[in-house]
Amino acid sequence: MLAEFLGTFVLLLLGAGSVAVAVVGLPGSGRQFVEFGPANWLIIAWGWGLAVVFGVYVAGGISGAHINPAVTLAFAVRRDFPWRKVLPYWLSQVVGAFVGAALVYACYRWAIDAADAKAGLPRDESLGTYSIFATFPAEYFGDSWWGPLLDQIVGTGILLLLVCSLIDLRNVAPLSNLHPFLIGLVVVAIGLTFGTNAGYAINPARDFGPRLFTYFEGWGSIALPGSFGWFSGYWWIPIAGPLIGGIAGVLVYDLIIKPVIDARAGAQEEGPATEEP
């Protein structure tokens, strides 16, 4: 549990920290004089990807570094993880994400206050500074819940499908402890391909822990129940979507790829013995 806590803490510290740099750090520090644009999004995409890399390296040898309730649930469904450990892992992950978000806030509080003051917004109306910590749907979805939910299902399904392939040593999984780096690249890829739909939470703890923190820190209804302008009651979507998508991802791998690998392994083991020369 401590390893999951620390791994998820590192994930949020570096991931949310990269968003803080892009949203309030660069603009408020006098180092950026243009509007938020593609370069800022690249900071965020690579920041979260590297955050996953180092979160997994921190906890991988102890807990397997799930650092994501969707991963924990998906592995339990495929019988790679005991059900009795699911809730303790979830608790550790949410608390780690909460504490990571709190430390990012402690470091960037001045930049956040300056950005809100410049925009003339009270904290509970500042969607921009809230977005440093947790996610929200794109405006083109309107108040639809189905579009963002589908986005989270697909994004997390891709994540778990590729995680299964990267850790399956009978497939073409990387060796020499490179799989954390490549899983981080998966997160970068998801951010670059699906990120703008709903902020690519793809991790219930990564969203709910910081969401809970921002609620207590003054962002109010933007955080919980997740209402602002074009969306309302959004809080449950970054939880339900990834949990559903994670299960879908492992089932796709186990139904399509794993049987072929099992069959080939069985054929090699049960084949005719080679005569010794």
Disulfide bonds with the S-S distance in Angstrom:
none
